[in-house]
């Protein structure tokens, strides 16, 4: 079975968990990690043997990537 090439945008709590799970799943191949903080992107990418990016547009040029988890910080807006 061909593995699905995946990437994760965001290296916070959920981003790290998504990366870990993708690395552990037999059906996925973790290709890349992206975060605006270059040091965090590099650290998580090194931990899970993936490529590090700070620019999601550049990352998405990688033809191996077929799916992306967007795990960025969110804020609730009150009206």
Helices and strands as residue ranges (DSSP letters): E 4-9, H 13-24, E 28-34, H 38-47, E 51-53, H 56-59, E 67-70
